[in-house]
Amino acid sequence: MKMEELVQITLRQVFEDDSIMFDRSRLAGGLTNYNYIMDIKGTEYVVRQPGGMTNLMIDRRIEKVNNALASELGINSECVYFDDVSGIKISVSIKNSRNIAQADPNSFANLRAVSDVMKKVHSSDKNFPNSFDWLAELNKYEQIIQELNGGFFQDYTELKELLLDYMQKNVKKLSSLPCHNDTVPENFILDDNGRTYLVDWEYSGMNDPSWDVAAYILESKLMPESIDFLLKEYYGGYPDIDEVAKIKGFMAAQDLLWMVWAMIRHYSGDDFLDYCLIRYERFRKNIKAITESKDYGLAEMVNN
C-alpha cells in the first residue's frame, strides 16, 4: 500500500469519517517528511506523511516517547495521533503561527526565544530513553547507502578522517542532556501570543547541548552579530575557546551527517542531489579550514 493511501485510511479511522480525503494542497514544509495542513471538522491539523526510507533512519517508537516528553515540557504542538510503525502523525496546527525561518532567525528577540527554549529542553529532568551519537548515526547511514549500492564522493574517506581527528583533539568534556538535535529555524514556531514552540522530535535524544546551538547557527546562517548574541544569551557570556572548538566540530559533523542522510534520499529516488552538493562543499571547505587554523571563525563556517 502506498503511504498516501495509508494516510487517508488513518485519517478516516482517527476522525471516524469515511468521507475525509487526504488533502495535500497545503504543504507545511519538511525535509525528512512531508507535512500538510488540513481543516477537519473546523480544526486545522498538521498531517505528517513520512518521507522515503525514513523507517530505516528513525526509530519511531523512541520518537513517540520523546514527542510526549516534549509535550510535558509545554513546548511541543498538541499531538492527537502517532503511529510508531508507519510514522504517520497528526498534530493540532498552532493558530496564527509562523516559524522562525519566516519570522527572521537573526532577530535578537527571536534568538532570545530560541535560547530560552533550548535551555528549557537541556535543563529538563525528563531524560530521553535514547542517546544521539552523531558518529553512530553516520555509520548507520553509510551502511544504508552501501546496501543501496550507492557511492560516496571521491575524497569522502579522507575528509571524514580529518573530521574524526579534529573531534578527537578538540571536542572534549561532553555532556549528556536532553537535546532536540535538529534545531533548524523551521522547527521553532511562534504564535501571536509570543509563545515559542519546538516541534519535530524525530532525532531527539541525550546529547551534548552545544550540538543544538551549533545546529541553529549553521542552519540559520546567522550573521556574525547574531552568533555573538546567541552564544552570550545561551552560555551567559561568550564561551571559552574549548567550547567554541566543540561548536565548530559539531557544525562540520552536521554538514557531513546530513549530507549522507540526503544521499539516502537521493538514492531512493527523491530530489536531494543539490542539497547533498551544497552541504558537502561547505563541509569540505570548513573541515580543511578549522584543521589548519584555530582563528577560522564560526561566522565563516555558515557560508557556502
C-alpha atoms as an extended CHARMM CRD file, in Angstrom:
* protein
*
       304  EXT
         1         1  MET       CA              0.0000000000        0.0000000000        0.0000000000  PROA      1               0.0000000000
         2         2  LYS       CA              1.2890000000        3.4650000000       -0.8770000000  PROA      2               0.0000000000
         3         3  MET       CA              1.9240000000        5.8180000000        2.0260000000  PROA      3               0.0000000000
         4         4  GLU       CA             -0.6230000000        8.3240000000        0.6840000000  PROA      4               0.0000000000
         5         5  GLU       CA             -3.3090000000        5.6340000000        0.8240000000  PROA      5               0.0000000000
         6         6  LEU       CA             -2.3210000000        4.6430000000        4.3570000000  PROA      6               0.0000000000
         7         7  VAL       CA             -2.5220000000        8.2760000000        5.4850000000  PROA      7               0.0000000000
         8         8  GLN       CA             -6.0480000000        8.5670000000        4.0550000000  PROA      8               0.0000000000
         9         9  ILE       CA             -7.1940000000        5.3650000000        5.7830000000  PROA      9               0.0000000000
        10        10  THR       CA             -5.6510000000        6.6200000000        9.0280000000  PROA      10              0.0000000000
        11        11  LEU       CA             -7.4240000000        9.9840000000        8.7940000000  PROA      11              0.0000000000
        12        12  ARG       CA            -10.7830000000        8.3040000000        8.2780000000  PROA      12              0.0000000000
        13        13  GLN       CA            -10.2230000000        5.9860000000       11.2370000000  PROA      13              0.0000000000
        14        14  VAL       CA             -8.9410000000        8.6520000000       13.6160000000  PROA      14              0.0000000000
        15        15  PHE       CA            -11.7490000000       11.0990000000       12.8680000000  PROA      15              0.0000000000
        16        16  GLU       CA            -14.3940000000        8.4030000000       12.2570000000  PROA      16              0.0000000000
        17        17  ASP       CA            -15.4260000000        9.8750000000        8.9270000000  PROA      17              0.0000000000
        18        18  ASP       CA            -15.2000000000        7.8520000000        5.6930000000  PROA      18              0.0000000000
        19        19  SER       CA            -15.6930000000       10.9770000000        3.5800000000  PROA      19              0.0000000000
        20        20  ILE       CA            -12.3330000000       12.5240000000        4.5280000000  PROA      20              0.0000000000
        21        21  MET       CA             -9.9150000000       12.8760000000        1.6410000000  PROA      21              0.0000000000
        22        22  PHE       CA             -6.1830000000       13.3060000000        2.2730000000  PROA      22              0.0000000000
        23        23  ASP       CA             -5.6200000000       16.8690000000        1.0480000000  PROA      23              0.0000000000
        24        24  ARG       CA             -2.0290000000       17.6620000000        0.0530000000  PROA      24              0.0000000000
        25        25  SER       CA             -2.7060000000       21.1330000000       -1.3160000000  PROA      25              0.0000000000
        26        26  ARG       CA             -1.3040000000       23.0000000000        1.7090000000  PROA      26              0.0000000000
        27        27  LEU       CA              2.2790000000       21.8700000000        2.1770000000  PROA      27              0.0000000000
        28        28  ALA       CA              3.6650000000       22.8950000000        5.5690000000  PROA      28              0.0000000000
        29        29  GLY       CA              7.2710000000       22.0390000000        4.7250000000  PROA      29              0.0000000000
        30        30  GLY       CA              9.6800000000       19.4050000000        5.9310000000  PROA      30              0.0000000000
        31        31  LEU       CA             12.7700000000       17.5950000000        4.6700000000  PROA      31              0.0000000000
        32        32  THR       CA             12.5350000000       14.2790000000        6.4870000000  PROA      32              0.0000000000
        33        33  ASN       CA              8.7670000000       14.1150000000        5.9900000000  PROA      33              0.0000000000
        34        34  TYR       CA              6.0080000000       15.8650000000        4.0850000000  PROA      34              0.0000000000
        35        35  ASN       CA              3.6840000000       17.8730000000        6.3270000000  PROA      35              0.0000000000
        36        36  TYR       CA              0.2840000000       19.0730000000        5.1820000000  PROA      36              0.0000000000
        37        37  ILE       CA             -2.2670000000       21.3550000000        6.8230000000  PROA      37              0.0000000000
        38        38  MET       CA             -5.8300000000       20.0780000000        6.6760000000  PROA      38              0.0000000000
        39        39  ASP       CA             -9.0560000000       21.5500000000        8.0070000000  PROA      39              0.0000000000
        40        40  ILE       CA            -11.0060000000       18.6790000000        9.5580000000  PROA      40              0.0000000000
        41        41  LYS       CA            -14.3450000000       19.4320000000       11.1760000000  PROA      41              0.0000000000
        42        42  GLY       CA            -13.4030000000       23.0520000000       11.8220000000  PROA      42              0.0000000000
        43        43  THR       CA             -9.9480000000       22.4290000000       13.2930000000  PROA      43              0.0000000000
        44        44  GLU       CA             -6.6710000000       22.7280000000       11.4190000000  PROA      44              0.0000000000
        45        45  TYR       CA             -4.2590000000       19.8260000000       11.7720000000  PROA      45              0.0000000000
        46        46  VAL       CA             -0.7370000000       19.1290000000       10.5510000000  PROA      46              0.0000000000
        47        47  VAL       CA             -0.7270000000       15.6870000000        8.9390000000  PROA      47              0.0000000000
        48        48  ARG       CA              2.6650000000       14.0420000000        8.5650000000  PROA      48              0.0000000000
        49        49  GLN       CA              3.3900000000       11.7540000000        5.6410000000  PROA      49              0.0000000000
        50        50  PRO       CA              6.7430000000       10.0570000000        6.3630000000  PROA      50              0.0000000000
        51        51  GLY       CA              9.4280000000       10.5470000000        3.7270000000  PROA      51              0.0000000000
        52        52  GLY       CA             11.0800000000        7.7950000000        1.7470000000  PROA      52              0.0000000000
        53        53  MET       CA             13.1910000000        5.2860000000        3.6860000000  PROA      53              0.0000000000
        54        54  THR       CA             12.7790000000        7.1820000000        6.9520000000  PROA      54              0.0000000000
        55        55  ASN       CA             11.7420000000        3.8940000000        8.5570000000  PROA      55              0.0000000000
        56        56  LEU       CA             15.4000000000        2.8310000000        8.1970000000  PROA      56              0.0000000000
        57        57  MET       CA             16.7780000000        6.0430000000        9.6790000000  PROA      57              0.0000000000
        58        58  ILE       CA             14.3910000000        6.8590000000       12.5240000000  PROA      58              0.0000000000
        59        59  ASP       CA             13.1420000000        4.7760000000       15.4480000000  PROA      59              0.0000000000
        60        60  ARG       CA              9.5210000000        5.8710000000       15.5740000000  PROA      60              0.0000000000
        61        61  ARG       CA              8.9320000000        4.1290000000       18.9090000000  PROA      61              0.0000000000
        62        62  ILE       CA             11.5940000000        6.2970000000       20.5290000000  PROA      62              0.0000000000
        63        63  GLU       CA             10.2900000000        9.3740000000       18.7440000000  PROA      63              0.0000000000
        64        64  LYS       CA              6.7930000000        8.7480000000       20.1150000000  PROA      64              0.0000000000
        65        65  VAL       CA              8.1340000000        8.6360000000       23.6790000000  PROA      65              0.0000000000
        66        66  ASN       CA             10.2810000000       11.7400000000       23.2160000000  PROA      66              0.0000000000
        67        67  ASN       CA              7.4770000000       13.6070000000       21.4940000000  PROA      67              0.0000000000
        68        68  ALA       CA              5.2990000000       13.0190000000       24.5520000000  PROA      68              0.0000000000
        69        69  LEU       CA              8.0800000000       14.1430000000       26.9210000000  PROA      69              0.0000000000
        70        70  ALA       CA              8.4830000000       17.3510000000       24.9130000000  PROA      70              0.0000000000
        71        71  SER       CA              4.7490000000       17.9320000000       25.2410000000  PROA      71              0.0000000000
        72        72  GLU       CA              5.0620000000       17.6130000000       29.0180000000  PROA      72              0.0000000000
        73        73  LEU       CA              7.5680000000       20.4740000000       28.8850000000  PROA      73              0.0000000000
        74        74  GLY       CA              4.8960000000       22.6520000000       27.2800000000  PROA      74              0.0000000000
        75        75  ILE       CA              6.9120000000       23.4490000000       24.1600000000  PROA      75              0.0000000000
        76        76  ASN       CA              5.5230000000       20.9540000000       21.6520000000  PROA      76              0.0000000000
        77        77  SER       CA              2.4460000000       21.1270000000       19.4550000000  PROA      77              0.0000000000
        78        78  GLU       CA             -0.5410000000       19.0160000000       20.5680000000  PROA      78              0.0000000000
        79        79  CYS       CA             -0.3130000000       15.5210000000       19.0880000000  PROA      79              0.0000000000
        80        80  VAL       CA             -3.6290000000       13.7060000000       18.6160000000  PROA      80              0.0000000000
        81        81  TYR       CA             -2.3350000000       10.6000000000       16.8200000000  PROA      81              0.0000000000
        82        82  PHE       CA              1.0340000000        8.9200000000       16.4600000000  PROA      82              0.0000000000
        83        83  ASP       CA              1.6110000000        5.5980000000       14.7100000000  PROA      83              0.0000000000
        84        84  ASP       CA              5.0230000000        4.3350000000       15.7980000000  PROA      84              0.0000000000
        85        85  VAL       CA              5.0580000000        1.7600000000       12.9860000000  PROA      85              0.0000000000
        86        86  SER       CA              4.2650000000        3.8520000000        9.9020000000  PROA      86              0.0000000000
        87        87  GLY       CA              5.4360000000        7.1790000000       11.3220000000  PROA      87              0.0000000000
        88        88  ILE       CA              2.1600000000        8.9040000000       10.4740000000  PROA      88              0.0000000000
        89        89  LYS       CA              1.4690000000       11.7040000000       12.9450000000  PROA      89              0.0000000000
        90        90  ILE       CA             -1.4260000000       14.1330000000       13.3200000000  PROA      90              0.0000000000
        91        91  SER       CA             -0.9960000000       17.2980000000       15.3800000000  PROA      91              0.0000000000
        92        92  VAL       CA             -3.1590000000       20.3140000000       16.0320000000  PROA      92              0.0000000000
        93        93  SER       CA             -1.8540000000       23.2220000000       13.9730000000  PROA      93              0.0000000000
        94        94  ILE       CA             -0.6840000000       26.1390000000       16.1280000000  PROA      94              0.0000000000
        95        95  LYS       CA             -3.0330000000       29.0290000000       15.3620000000  PROA      95              0.0000000000
        96        96  ASN       CA             -1.7660000000       32.2320000000       13.7690000000  PROA      96              0.0000000000
        97        97  SER       CA              1.7850000000       30.9570000000       13.8330000000  PROA      97              0.0000000000
        98        98  ARG       CA              4.8880000000       31.1740000000       11.7070000000  PROA      98              0.0000000000
        99        99  ASN       CA              8.2520000000       29.5350000000       12.0250000000  PROA      99              0.0000000000
       100       100  ILE       CA             11.3750000000       31.4720000000       12.9090000000  PROA      100             0.0000000000
       101       101  ALA       CA             12.8310000000       30.9780000000        9.4290000000  PROA      101             0.0000000000
       102       102  GLN       CA              9.9000000000       33.0620000000        8.2070000000  PROA      102             0.0000000000
       103       103  ALA       CA              9.9650000000       35.4790000000       11.1360000000  PROA      103             0.0000000000
       104       104  ASP       CA             13.7400000000       36.2270000000       10.9300000000  PROA      104             0.0000000000
       105       105  PRO       CA             16.2190000000       33.8330000000       12.5620000000  PROA      105             0.0000000000
       106       106  ASN       CA             18.6890000000       36.7140000000       13.1490000000  PROA      106             0.0000000000
       107       107  SER       CA             16.3340000000       38.8490000000       15.2160000000  PROA      107             0.0000000000
       108       108  PHE       CA             17.6530000000       39.3270000000       18.7520000000  PROA      108             0.0000000000
       109       109  ALA       CA             14.1610000000       38.7790000000       20.1660000000  PROA      109             0.0000000000
       110       110  ASN       CA             13.8620000000       35.5010000000       18.2870000000  PROA      110             0.0000000000
       111       111  LEU       CA             17.3800000000       34.4660000000       19.2720000000  PROA      111             0.0000000000
       112       112  ARG       CA             16.4720000000       35.0410000000       22.9070000000  PROA      112             0.0000000000
       113       113  ALA       CA             13.3500000000       32.8900000000       22.4410000000  PROA      113             0.0000000000
       114       114  VAL       CA             15.4000000000       30.1400000000       20.7820000000  PROA      114             0.0000000000
       115       115  SER       CA             17.9460000000       30.2340000000       23.5980000000  PROA      115             0.0000000000
       116       116  ASP       CA             15.2160000000       30.0650000000       26.2520000000  PROA      116             0.0000000000
       117       117  VAL       CA             13.5430000000       27.0540000000       24.6180000000  PROA      117             0.0000000000
       118       118  MET       CA             16.8330000000       25.2070000000       24.1650000000  PROA      118             0.0000000000
       119       119  LYS       CA             17.8010000000       25.8360000000       27.7850000000  PROA      119             0.0000000000
       120       120  LYS       CA             14.3880000000       24.5590000000       28.8860000000  PROA      120             0.0000000000
       121       121  VAL       CA             14.9860000000       21.3250000000       26.9730000000  PROA      121             0.0000000000
       122       122  HSD       CA             18.5850000000       20.9200000000       28.0920000000  PROA      122             0.0000000000
       123       123  SER       CA             17.7910000000       21.5370000000       31.7700000000  PROA      123             0.0000000000
       124       124  SER       CA             14.8120000000       19.1770000000       31.8210000000  PROA      124             0.0000000000
       125       125  ASP       CA             14.7790000000       16.2840000000       34.2580000000  PROA      125             0.0000000000
       126       126  LYS       CA             12.7040000000       14.3090000000       31.7390000000  PROA      126             0.0000000000
       127       127  ASN       CA             15.5730000000       12.3400000000       30.2620000000  PROA      127             0.0000000000
       128       128  PHE       CA             15.0850000000       10.7080000000       26.8940000000  PROA      128             0.0000000000
       129       129  PRO       CA             15.4690000000        6.9060000000       26.8180000000  PROA      129             0.0000000000
       130       130  ASN       CA             17.9820000000        7.0420000000       23.9480000000  PROA      130             0.0000000000
       131       131  SER       CA             21.2450000000        8.7480000000       23.0760000000  PROA      131             0.0000000000
       132       132  PHE       CA             22.0020000000       10.6160000000       19.8790000000  PROA      132             0.0000000000
       133       133  ASP       CA             25.5290000000        9.7530000000       18.7670000000  PROA      133             0.0000000000
       134       134  TRP       CA             26.3230000000       11.5270000000       15.5030000000  PROA      134             0.0000000000
       135       135  LEU       CA             29.0770000000        9.0780000000       14.5620000000  PROA      135             0.0000000000
       136       136  ALA       CA             26.8590000000        6.0540000000       15.1790000000  PROA      136             0.0000000000
       137       137  GLU       CA             24.1690000000        7.7220000000       13.0610000000  PROA      137             0.0000000000
       138       138  LEU       CA             26.6950000000        8.4200000000       10.3150000000  PROA      138             0.0000000000
       139       139  ASN       CA             27.8620000000        4.8010000000       10.2970000000  PROA      139             0.0000000000
       140       140  LYS       CA             24.2360000000        3.6580000000       10.0920000000  PROA      140             0.0000000000
       141       141  TYR       CA             23.5510000000        5.9540000000        7.1430000000  PROA      141             0.0000000000
       142       142  GLU       CA             26.7260000000        4.8060000000        5.3830000000  PROA      142             0.0000000000
       143       143  GLN       CA             25.6000000000        1.1980000000        5.7450000000  PROA      143             0.0000000000
       144       144  ILE       CA             22.2210000000        2.0160000000        4.1970000000  PROA      144             0.0000000000
       145       145  ILE       CA             23.9270000000        3.6560000000        1.2190000000  PROA      145             0.0000000000
       146       146  GLN       CA             26.1110000000        0.5900000000        0.7380000000  PROA      146             0.0000000000
       147       147  GLU       CA             23.0060000000       -1.6060000000        0.7930000000  PROA      147             0.0000000000
       148       148  LEU       CA             21.5000000000        0.6620000000       -1.8760000000  PROA      148             0.0000000000
       149       149  ASN       CA             24.6820000000        0.1670000000       -3.9500000000  PROA      149             0.0000000000
       150       150  GLY       CA             25.3230000000        3.8820000000       -3.7530000000  PROA      150             0.0000000000
       151       151  GLY       CA             28.6780000000        5.6220000000       -3.8250000000  PROA      151             0.0000000000
       152       152  PHE       CA             30.3910000000        8.4490000000       -1.9520000000  PROA      152             0.0000000000
       153       153  PHE       CA             32.3860000000       11.4620000000       -3.0500000000  PROA      153             0.0000000000
       154       154  GLN       CA             35.9510000000       10.6400000000       -4.0720000000  PROA      154             0.0000000000
       155       155  ASP       CA             37.5520000000       12.4200000000       -1.1050000000  PROA      155             0.0000000000
       156       156  TYR       CA             34.8770000000       11.3520000000        1.3960000000  PROA      156             0.0000000000
       157       157  THR       CA             37.0600000000        8.9600000000        3.4140000000  PROA      157             0.0000000000
       158       158  GLU       CA             39.9580000000       11.4060000000        3.5580000000  PROA      158             0.0000000000
       159       159  LEU       CA             37.7870000000       14.2880000000        4.7680000000  PROA      159             0.0000000000
       160       160  LYS       CA             35.9230000000       12.1150000000        7.2460000000  PROA      160             0.0000000000
       161       161  GLU       CA             39.2590000000       11.1360000000        8.7820000000  PROA      161             0.0000000000
       162       162  LEU       CA             40.1440000000       14.8340000000        9.0730000000  PROA      162             0.0000000000
       163       163  LEU       CA             36.9030000000       15.3820000000       10.9670000000  PROA      163             0.0000000000
       164       164  LEU       CA             37.4630000000       12.4340000000       13.2990000000  PROA      164             0.0000000000
       165       165  ASP       CA             40.9790000000       13.6580000000       14.0230000000  PROA      165             0.0000000000
       166       166  TYR       CA             39.7060000000       17.1640000000       14.7670000000  PROA      166             0.0000000000
       167       167  MET       CA             36.9910000000       15.8180000000       17.0700000000  PROA      167             0.0000000000
       168       168  GLN       CA             39.4600000000       13.6360000000       18.9680000000  PROA      168             0.0000000000
       169       169  LYS       CA             41.8040000000       16.5550000000       19.5460000000  PROA      169             0.0000000000
       170       170  ASN       CA             39.3220000000       19.3690000000       20.1690000000  PROA      170             0.0000000000
       171       171  VAL       CA             35.9440000000       18.0690000000       21.3110000000  PROA      171             0.0000000000
       172       172  LYS       CA             36.1570000000       17.2510000000       24.9910000000  PROA      172             0.0000000000
       173       173  LYS       CA             34.0790000000       17.4910000000       28.1630000000  PROA      173             0.0000000000
       174       174  LEU       CA             30.9440000000       16.1580000000       26.5110000000  PROA      174             0.0000000000
       175       175  SER       CA             27.6730000000       16.3000000000       28.4350000000  PROA      175             0.0000000000
       176       176  SER       CA             24.6540000000       14.0350000000       28.0530000000  PROA      176             0.0000000000
       177       177  LEU       CA             21.4360000000       16.0340000000       28.3810000000  PROA      177             0.0000000000
       178       178  PRO       CA             18.0530000000       16.0110000000       26.6440000000  PROA      178             0.0000000000
       179       179  CYS       CA             18.5320000000       17.5160000000       23.1730000000  PROA      179             0.0000000000
       180       180  HSD       CA             16.3830000000       18.1010000000       20.1120000000  PROA      180             0.0000000000
       181       181  ASN       CA             19.2990000000       17.5510000000       17.6850000000  PROA      181             0.0000000000
       182       182  ASP       CA             17.5340000000       19.1590000000       14.7010000000  PROA      182             0.0000000000
       183       183  THR       CA             17.2350000000       22.7850000000       15.7490000000  PROA      183             0.0000000000
       184       184  VAL       CA             16.6600000000       24.2800000000       12.3120000000  PROA      184             0.0000000000
       185       185  PRO       CA             14.7740000000       27.6070000000       12.4520000000  PROA      185             0.0000000000
       186       186  GLU       CA             11.7740000000       25.9820000000       10.7360000000  PROA      186             0.0000000000
       187       187  ASN       CA             11.2440000000       23.8240000000       13.8400000000  PROA      187             0.0000000000
       188       188  PHE       CA             10.8260000000       26.8300000000       16.1370000000  PROA      188             0.0000000000
       189       189  ILE       CA              7.2460000000       28.0970000000       15.9200000000  PROA      189             0.0000000000
       190       190  LEU       CA              5.9810000000       31.4680000000       17.1570000000  PROA      190             0.0000000000
       191       191  ASP       CA              2.3070000000       32.1130000000       17.8740000000  PROA      191             0.0000000000
       192       192  ASP       CA              0.6570000000       35.5250000000       18.0280000000  PROA      192             0.0000000000
       193       193  ASN       CA              0.7650000000       35.4910000000       21.8370000000  PROA      193             0.0000000000
       194       194  GLY       CA              4.5630000000       35.4850000000       21.9060000000  PROA      194             0.0000000000
       195       195  ARG       CA              4.8570000000       31.8110000000       22.8150000000  PROA      195             0.0000000000
       196       196  THR       CA              7.6380000000       29.7390000000       21.2240000000  PROA      196             0.0000000000
       197       197  TYR       CA              7.2990000000       26.0450000000       20.3880000000  PROA      197             0.0000000000
       198       198  LEU       CA              9.8570000000       23.4870000000       19.2470000000  PROA      198             0.0000000000
       199       199  VAL       CA              8.4310000000       20.7300000000       17.0390000000  PROA      199             0.0000000000
       200       200  ASP       CA              9.5940000000       17.5930000000       15.1720000000  PROA      200             0.0000000000
       201       201  TRP       CA             11.3770000000       15.3940000000       17.7140000000  PROA      201             0.0000000000
       202       202  GLU       CA             12.5000000000       12.6250000000       15.3490000000  PROA      202             0.0000000000
       203       203  TYR       CA             16.2010000000       12.9620000000       16.0760000000  PROA      203             0.0000000000
       204       204  SER       CA             15.8840000000       13.8250000000       19.7600000000  PROA      204             0.0000000000
       205       205  GLY       CA             17.9480000000       12.0380000000       22.3770000000  PROA      205             0.0000000000
       206       206  MET       CA             20.5620000000       12.5710000000       25.0410000000  PROA      206             0.0000000000
       207       207  ASN       CA             23.4800000000       14.5530000000       23.6400000000  PROA      207             0.0000000000
       208       208  ASP       CA             25.7910000000       17.4620000000       24.3260000000  PROA      208             0.0000000000
       209       209  PRO       CA             23.6340000000       20.6380000000       24.2490000000  PROA      209             0.0000000000
       210       210  SER       CA             26.1710000000       22.5260000000       22.1510000000  PROA      210             0.0000000000
       211       211  TRP       CA             25.0370000000       20.3310000000       19.2660000000  PROA      211             0.0000000000
       212       212  ASP       CA             21.7030000000       22.1910000000       19.3110000000  PROA      212             0.0000000000
       213       213  VAL       CA             23.4280000000       25.5740000000       19.4880000000  PROA      213             0.0000000000
       214       214  ALA       CA             25.7070000000       24.6410000000       16.5950000000  PROA      214             0.0000000000
       215       215  ALA       CA             22.7630000000       23.4330000000       14.5250000000  PROA      215             0.0000000000
       216       216  TYR       CA             20.8080000000       26.6450000000       14.9210000000  PROA      216             0.0000000000
       217       217  ILE       CA             23.8300000000       28.7590000000       13.9390000000  PROA      217             0.0000000000
       218       218  LEU       CA             24.5680000000       26.6270000000       10.8880000000  PROA      218             0.0000000000
       219       219  GLU       CA             21.0330000000       26.0400000000        9.6410000000  PROA      219             0.0000000000
       220       220  SER       CA             20.0380000000       29.7010000000       10.1270000000  PROA      220             0.0000000000
       221       221  LYS       CA             23.2370000000       31.0100000000        8.5140000000  PROA      221             0.0000000000
       222       222  LEU       CA             23.4360000000       33.5380000000       11.3180000000  PROA      222             0.0000000000
       223       223  MET       CA             25.1520000000       36.8720000000       10.8380000000  PROA      223             0.0000000000
       224       224  PRO       CA             28.2760000000       37.4800000000       12.9910000000  PROA      224             0.0000000000
       225       225  GLU       CA             26.4910000000       39.7780000000       15.4610000000  PROA      225             0.0000000000
       226       226  SER       CA             23.6450000000       37.2630000000       15.7750000000  PROA      226             0.0000000000
       227       227  ILE       CA             26.0750000000       34.4410000000       16.5300000000  PROA      227             0.0000000000
       228       228  ASP       CA             27.6730000000       36.5310000000       19.2790000000  PROA      228             0.0000000000
       229       229  PHE       CA             24.2710000000       37.4100000000       20.7330000000  PROA      229             0.0000000000
       230       230  LEU       CA             23.0480000000       33.7910000000       20.7580000000  PROA      230             0.0000000000
       231       231  LEU       CA             26.2350000000       32.4990000000       22.3590000000  PROA      231             0.0000000000
       232       232  LYS       CA             26.1680000000       35.1180000000       25.1090000000  PROA      232             0.0000000000
       233       233  GLU       CA             22.4520000000       34.5950000000       25.6460000000  PROA      233             0.0000000000
       234       234  TYR       CA             22.7230000000       30.8120000000       25.8660000000  PROA      234             0.0000000000
       235       235  TYR       CA             26.0090000000       30.4340000000       27.7710000000  PROA      235             0.0000000000
       236       236  GLY       CA             25.6320000000       33.5350000000       29.9420000000  PROA      236             0.0000000000
       237       237  GLY       CA             28.7370000000       35.0500000000       28.3510000000  PROA      237             0.0000000000
       238       238  TYR       CA             30.9310000000       34.3140000000       25.3860000000  PROA      238             0.0000000000
       239       239  PRO       CA             32.0320000000       30.6530000000       25.6520000000  PROA      239             0.0000000000
       240       240  ASP       CA             35.6820000000       29.7510000000       26.1390000000  PROA      240             0.0000000000
       241       241  ILE       CA             37.9690000000       28.5660000000       23.3790000000  PROA      241             0.0000000000
       242       242  ASP       CA             37.3000000000       24.8760000000       24.0920000000  PROA      242             0.0000000000
       243       243  GLU       CA             33.5380000000       25.3170000000       23.7990000000  PROA      243             0.0000000000
       244       244  VAL       CA             33.9110000000       27.2620000000       20.5510000000  PROA      244             0.0000000000
       245       245  ALA       CA             36.1440000000       24.4850000000       19.1770000000  PROA      245             0.0000000000
       246       246  LYS       CA             33.4180000000       21.9790000000       20.0980000000  PROA      246             0.0000000000
       247       247  ILE       CA             30.7750000000       24.0470000000       18.3020000000  PROA      247             0.0000000000
       248       248  LYS       CA             32.9850000000       24.1730000000       15.2010000000  PROA      248             0.0000000000
       249       249  GLY       CA             33.4190000000       20.4150000000       15.2740000000  PROA      249             0.0000000000
       250       250  PHE       CA             29.6850000000       19.8860000000       15.6410000000  PROA      250             0.0000000000
       251       251  MET       CA             28.9500000000       22.2300000000       12.7410000000  PROA      251             0.0000000000
       252       252  ALA       CA             31.3100000000       20.2910000000       10.4770000000  PROA      252             0.0000000000
       253       253  ALA       CA             29.9040000000       16.9610000000       11.7000000000  PROA      253             0.0000000000
       254       254  GLN       CA             26.3590000000       18.1190000000       10.9780000000  PROA      254             0.0000000000
       255       255  ASP       CA             27.1430000000       19.0100000000        7.3930000000  PROA      255             0.0000000000
       256       256  LEU       CA             28.6800000000       15.5860000000        6.8440000000  PROA      256             0.0000000000
       257       257  LEU       CA             25.9390000000       13.6950000000        8.6870000000  PROA      257             0.0000000000
       258       258  TRP       CA             23.0080000000       15.3880000000        6.9710000000  PROA      258             0.0000000000
       259       259  MET       CA             24.7390000000       15.1840000000        3.5860000000  PROA      259             0.0000000000
       260       260  VAL       CA             24.9220000000       11.4050000000        3.9390000000  PROA      260             0.0000000000
       261       261  TRP       CA             21.3080000000       11.3850000000        5.1440000000  PROA      261             0.0000000000
       262       262  ALA       CA             20.3650000000       13.2630000000        1.9760000000  PROA      262             0.0000000000
       263       263  MET       CA             22.3050000000       10.7810000000       -0.1580000000  PROA      263             0.0000000000
       264       264  ILE       CA             19.9810000000        8.0650000000        1.1090000000  PROA      264             0.0000000000
       265       265  ARG       CA             17.0070000000       10.1050000000       -0.0320000000  PROA      265             0.0000000000
       266       266  HSD       CA             18.7460000000       10.7210000000       -3.3670000000  PROA      266             0.0000000000
       267       267  TYR       CA             19.4690000000        7.0200000000       -3.9510000000  PROA      267             0.0000000000
       268       268  SER       CA             15.8790000000        6.1710000000       -3.0120000000  PROA      268             0.0000000000
       269       269  GLY       CA             14.5670000000        8.4230000000       -5.7920000000  PROA      269             0.0000000000
       270       270  ASP       CA             13.9620000000       11.7970000000       -4.1110000000  PROA      270             0.0000000000
       271       271  ASP       CA             15.4000000000       15.0300000000       -5.4820000000  PROA      271             0.0000000000
       272       272  PHE       CA             18.1370000000       15.7160000000       -2.9300000000  PROA      272             0.0000000000
       273       273  LEU       CA             21.2700000000       15.8960000000       -5.0760000000  PROA      273             0.0000000000
       274       274  ASP       CA             21.6510000000       19.6870000000       -4.9080000000  PROA      274             0.0000000000
       275       275  TYR       CA             21.2040000000       19.5520000000       -1.1360000000  PROA      275             0.0000000000
       276       276  CYS       CA             23.9760000000       16.9270000000       -0.9440000000  PROA      276             0.0000000000
       277       277  LEU       CA             26.3480000000       19.0190000000       -3.0130000000  PROA      277             0.0000000000
       278       278  ILE       CA             25.7660000000       22.2230000000       -1.0330000000  PROA      278             0.0000000000
       279       279  ARG       CA             26.3530000000       20.5660000000        2.3150000000  PROA      279             0.0000000000
       280       280  TYR       CA             29.3630000000       18.5860000000        1.1720000000  PROA      280             0.0000000000
       281       281  GLU       CA             31.0770000000       21.5970000000       -0.3880000000  PROA      281             0.0000000000
       282       282  ARG       CA             30.6470000000       23.5230000000        2.8470000000  PROA      282             0.0000000000
       283       283  PHE       CA             31.9160000000       20.5570000000        4.8500000000  PROA      283             0.0000000000
       284       284  ARG       CA             34.9410000000       20.2190000000        2.5760000000  PROA      284             0.0000000000
       285       285  LYS       CA             35.7920000000       23.9000000000        2.9540000000  PROA      285             0.0000000000
       286       286  ASN       CA             35.2240000000       24.0330000000        6.7100000000  PROA      286             0.0000000000
       287       287  ILE       CA             36.9850000000       20.8640000000        7.8190000000  PROA      287             0.0000000000
       288       288  LYS       CA             40.1300000000       21.9060000000        5.9920000000  PROA      288             0.0000000000
       289       289  ALA       CA             39.9160000000       25.4310000000        7.4330000000  PROA      289             0.0000000000
       290       290  ILE       CA             39.3530000000       24.5110000000       11.0930000000  PROA      290             0.0000000000
       291       291  THR       CA             42.0780000000       21.8760000000       10.8510000000  PROA      291             0.0000000000
       292       292  GLU       CA             44.5660000000       24.3990000000        9.5310000000  PROA      292             0.0000000000
       293       293  SER       CA             43.6900000000       27.4130000000       11.6910000000  PROA      293             0.0000000000
       294       294  LYS       CA             42.1430000000       27.9500000000       15.1330000000  PROA      294             0.0000000000
       295       295  ASP       CA             41.3230000000       31.5050000000       14.0510000000  PROA      295             0.0000000000
       296       296  TYR       CA             38.7700000000       30.3720000000       11.4630000000  PROA      296             0.0000000000
       297       297  GLY       CA             35.5420000000       31.7550000000       12.9060000000  PROA      297             0.0000000000
       298       298  LEU       CA             32.0220000000       30.4370000000       13.3590000000  PROA      298             0.0000000000
       299       299  ALA       CA             30.6390000000       33.1260000000       11.0630000000  PROA      299             0.0000000000
       300       300  GLU       CA             32.9170000000       31.9370000000        8.2700000000  PROA      300             0.0000000000
       301       301  MET       CA             31.6210000000       28.3800000000        8.6840000000  PROA      301             0.0000000000
       302       302  VAL       CA             27.9990000000       29.2050000000        7.9020000000  PROA      302             0.0000000000
       303       303  ASN       CA             28.7400000000       30.4590000000        4.3880000000  PROA      303             0.0000000000
       304       304  ASN       CA             28.5640000000       28.0520000000        1.4730000000  PROA      304             0.0000000000
